[in-house]
Amino acid sequence: MAARAYWQGQIRLALVSIPVEIYSATKSGATVAFNQIHEPSGERIKYEKVAPGIGPVDPEDIVKGFQYEKGKYVLITDDEIEAVKLESKKTLELTQFVDSSEIDAIYYDKPYFVVPADDLAEEAFVVLREALRKAKKVGLGQLALRGREYVVSLKPCGRGMVLETLRYADEVNKAASYFRDIAETKPDEDLLDLATSLIDKKTARFHADDYHDRYIDALKELIERKRKGKTIEIEEDQPAQSRGSNVVDLMAALKRSLEKPSAANDSAVKTKPAKAPAKTSAAKKAAAKDDEAPAKRAPARKRA
């Protein structure tokens, strides 16, 4: 069964209109849903929609209402909401073009695949896609989707394009209020060199299928064990390390991290590994001091 378009309309660039369809580029990950159960009887808890002083009500009698004062509402019908038309409801007009680096990643919300609506739209679609690619720009505009208007970006993606909804400025918390207590200090150069070497050691190409939700896997295993009547042992949480503790020496920890083979990293590296970084002077000093040599990097397995 073919996927159903999330939105159908047109992209407008000046006097050129391109009929397109967009499809959700993502899907919900695996989840485990729980119901509320009345433990003594084992019956599932159910909820009814009720009105004070009236009791249960018919779903057909329920309408939308906006509370403008406590206990006072303006009633709005679906037809009235539908009548509030926006030009962006069926048209995405590209009003600005920017470098992708100008948009902070925190503003990106949800991606959609964009394809031409028919064969006649394909030529103009390809021209716009390649123009964006050649200019290395991202198109911006506003689009109405499912009851609200979004700022959206448009950029090439393979033979198609990707549209991403963006958060408005008032939807993003200002980072300064969270980061202001972090001191403006520079790290020790030796520590920085060791940390950089550790990053280089673990650098590899990104493959999304290398990762999966371990929490969901463990939760499913727990449910299956309980279903089979097996005993579940719950480990007590270890007390959190107090703040400001110097139990772990940072230099020693970084050195051990460089020397320790990483099975997780080796399994993730499925393509040609990055060139091994030259040992920094700081790393040489640290190694000489302990009279230990870092372990050789395990060769990367060839990608199947």
C-alpha positions in Angstrom: 0.0 0.0 0.0 1.4 3.4 -1.1 2.2 5.9 1.6 -0.4 8.7 2.0 0.8 12.2 1.4 1.0 14.3 4.6 0.4 17.5 2.6 -0.3 18.4 -1.0 0.2 21.8 -2.4 2.8 23.9 -4.3 6.2 25.5 -3.8 6.3 29.0 -5.1 9.5 30.6 -6.2 8.7 34.1 -7.6 6.3 33.4 -10.5 7.1 29.7 -10.7 4.8 27.2 -8.9 5.7 23.6 -8.4 3.0 21.1 -7.4 4.5 18.8 -4.7 3.6 16.2 -2.1 5.3 15.8 1.3 5.6 12.6 3.3 6.8 12.1 6.9 10.5 11.2 6.8 10.4 9.6 10.3 8.3 7.1 12.2 7.8 6.4 15.9 10.3 4.1 17.4 9.5 0.9 19.3 7.5 1.6 22.5 6.0 -0.5 25.2 2.6 0.7 26.3 1.1 0.1 29.7 -2.5 0.2 30.9 -3.7 1.2 34.4 -5.0 -1.9 36.2 -7.1 -2.2 39.4 -4.7 -4.6 41.2 -7.3 -6.4 43.5 -9.5 -7.4 40.6 -7.1 -7.3 37.7 -9.6 -5.1 35.7 -8.5 -2.3 33.4 -9.2 1.2 34.5 -11.5 3.1 32.1 -12.4 6.8 31.8 -15.6 8.5 30.9 -16.1 12.1 29.6 -18.5 13.7 32.1 -19.8 17.2 32.7 -20.2 18.5 36.3 -23.8 18.1 37.4 -24.8 16.2 34.2 -22.7 13.0 34.2 -21.5 11.1 31.1 -22.1 13.0 27.9 -22.5 12.0 24.2 -19.3 12.6 22.2 -21.4 14.3 19.5 -22.3 17.0 22.0 -18.6 17.9 22.7 -17.3 21.1 21.0 -14.1 23.1 21.3 -14.0 26.0 23.7 -11.5 28.8 24.5 -11.5 29.9 28.1 -11.2 33.7 28.2 -12.1 34.0 31.9 -12.2 31.4 34.5 -15.3 29.3 33.8 -16.3 31.3 30.7 -15.7 30.0 27.2 -16.1 31.0 23.6 -17.4 28.0 21.6 -15.7 27.4 18.3 -16.8 24.8 15.7 -14.5 22.8 13.4 -16.0 24.6 10.3 -15.2 28.0 11.8 -11.6 26.9 12.4 -11.4 25.6 8.9 -12.7 28.9 7.6 -9.6 30.8 9.0 -7.7 30.4 5.7 -4.0 31.1 5.3 -2.3 31.4 1.9 0.3 29.1 3.3 -2.3 26.4 3.7 -1.7 25.2 0.2 1.3 27.2 -0.9 4.9 27.3 0.4 6.4 30.5 -0.9 10.2 30.6 -0.6 10.9 34.1 0.7 14.5 33.8 1.8 17.7 31.7 1.2 20.4 31.2 3.8 23.5 29.1 4.5 22.5 26.0 6.4 25.2 26.9 9.0 23.2 30.0 9.9 20.3 27.9 11.4 21.2 26.5 14.8 20.4 22.8 15.1 18.2 23.5 18.1 15.6 25.1 15.8 15.0 22.0 13.6 11.9 20.1 14.6 10.6 17.4 12.1 11.7 16.4 8.6 9.5 15.5 5.6 10.3 14.1 2.2 9.3 16.4 -0.7 8.5 14.9 -4.2 7.0 16.3 -7.4 3.2 15.8 -7.5 3.3 14.6 -11.1 5.5 14.2 -14.2 4.7 17.8 -15.4 6.1 19.2 -12.1 9.3 17.2 -12.2 11.3 19.5 -14.5 10.8 22.6 -12.3 11.3 20.5 -9.2 14.7 19.3 -10.4 15.7 22.8 -11.4 15.0 24.1 -7.9 16.7 21.2 -6.3 19.9 21.6 -8.3 19.9 25.4 -7.9 19.8 25.0 -4.1 22.5 22.4 -4.3 24.7 24.6 -6.5 24.2 27.7 -4.4 24.7 25.6 -1.2 21.7 27.4 0.3 18.5 26.4 2.2 15.2 27.9 1.2 12.9 29.3 3.9 9.2 30.0 4.0 6.0 29.5 6.1 3.5 26.6 5.7 0.3 25.7 7.5 0.2 22.1 8.7 -2.4 20.4 10.9 -3.9 23.5 12.5 -0.8 25.8 12.8 1.7 27.7 10.7 5.4 26.7 10.7 8.6 28.3 9.5 10.1 25.6 7.3 13.4 25.0 5.5 13.9 23.3 2.2 17.1 21.6 1.0 18.2 18.9 -1.5 18.3 15.3 -0.5 19.4 12.7 -3.0 17.0 12.9 -6.0 14.4 14.7 -3.8 14.2 17.4 -1.2 13.7 17.5 2.5 11.4 20.0 4.2 12.0 20.6 7.9 9.7 22.4 10.3 11.5 24.9 12.5 10.7 26.1 16.0 9.9 29.8 16.5 12.3 31.9 18.6 9.9 32.0 21.5 9.8 28.1 21.6 13.6 27.9 22.3 15.0 28.6 25.7 17.9 31.0 25.7 21.1 29.1 26.3 22.8 31.9 28.2 20.6 31.4 31.3 21.8 27.8 31.6 25.4 28.3 30.7 26.2 31.5 32.5 27.5 29.7 35.7 30.1 27.8 33.7 33.5 29.6 34.2 35.2 31.0 31.1 38.4 29.1 31.6 40.7 27.3 29.2 41.6 23.6 29.8 45.0 22.3 30.6 46.8 21.6 27.3 48.0 18.1 28.3 44.4 17.1 29.2 43.1 18.7 26.0 45.6 16.7 23.9 44.7 13.5 25.6 40.9 14.1 25.2 41.5 15.0 21.5 43.4 11.8 21.0 40.6 9.8 22.6 38.1 11.5 20.2 40.3 10.6 17.2 40.6 7.0 18.4 36.8 6.7 18.5 36.1 8.6 15.2 34.2 6.5 12.6 31.5 6.9 9.9 28.0 7.2 11.2 25.6 4.4 10.5 22.1 4.8 12.0 21.5 1.0 12.1 24.5 0.6 14.5 22.3 1.9 17.3 19.1 0.5 18.9 17.0 1.3 22.0 18.6 -0.9 24.7 16.0 0.3 27.2 13.1 -1.0 25.1 15.0 -4.3 24.6 15.5 -4.7 28.4 11.8 -3.8 29.1 10.6 -6.4 26.6 12.8 -9.0 28.3 11.5 -8.0 31.7 7.9 -8.5 30.5 8.6 -11.8 28.9 10.4 -13.1 32.1 7.4 -12.0 34.3 5.0 -13.6 31.8 6.8 -16.9 32.3 6.7 -16.5 36.1 10.4 -16.1 36.5 11.8 -14.3 39.6 13.0 -10.7 39.0 15.9 -9.5 41.1 16.1 -5.7 41.5 19.5 -4.3 42.1 19.7 -1.4 44.4 20.9 1.9 42.9 24.5 2.8 43.8 24.7 6.1 45.7 25.6 9.0 43.3 29.1 10.4 43.6 29.1 13.7 45.5 29.7 16.8 43.6 33.2 18.2 43.7 34.7 14.7 44.5 38.3 14.1 43.3 38.0 10.4 43.5 39.0 9.9 39.8 42.1 11.6 38.5 41.2 13.1 35.1 44.7 12.7 33.6 44.8 9.0 34.7 41.3 8.3 33.5 42.0 9.8 30.0 45.2 7.8 29.8 43.5 4.6 30.7 40.7 5.3 28.2 43.4 5.7 25.4 45.1 2.4 26.4 41.9 0.3 26.8 40.6 -1.4 23.6 37.1 -0.4 22.9 34.9 -3.3 21.7 31.9 -1.0 21.2 34.0 1.3 19.0 35.5 -1.6 17.0 32.0 -2.9 16.2 30.8 0.5 15.1 33.7 1.0 12.7 32.5 -0.8 9.6 34.1 1.3 6.9 37.6 2.4 6.3 38.9 3.8 9.6 40.3 7.3 9.8 44.1 7.7 9.7 45.6 7.1 13.1 46.4 10.4 14.8 50.0 11.2 15.4 50.8 10.9 19.1 50.9 14.3 20.7 53.8 15.4 22.9 51.5 15.4 25.9 50.5 11.8 25.2 54.2 10.8 24.8 55.1 12.4 28.1 52.2 10.7 29.9 53.1 7.3 28.4 56.8 7.6 29.3 55.9 8.6 32.8 54.0 5.4 33.4 56.4 3.3 31.2 53.3 2.0 29.3 52.6 2.1 25.6 49.0 2.6 24.4 47.4 -0.5 23.0 47.4 -0.8 19.2 44.0 0.0 17.6 42.2 -3.1 16.6 41.9 -3.4 12.8 38.4 -2.4 11.5 36.2 -5.2 10.3 35.2 -5.0 6.7 31.7 -3.8 6.1 29.4 -6.7 4.9 
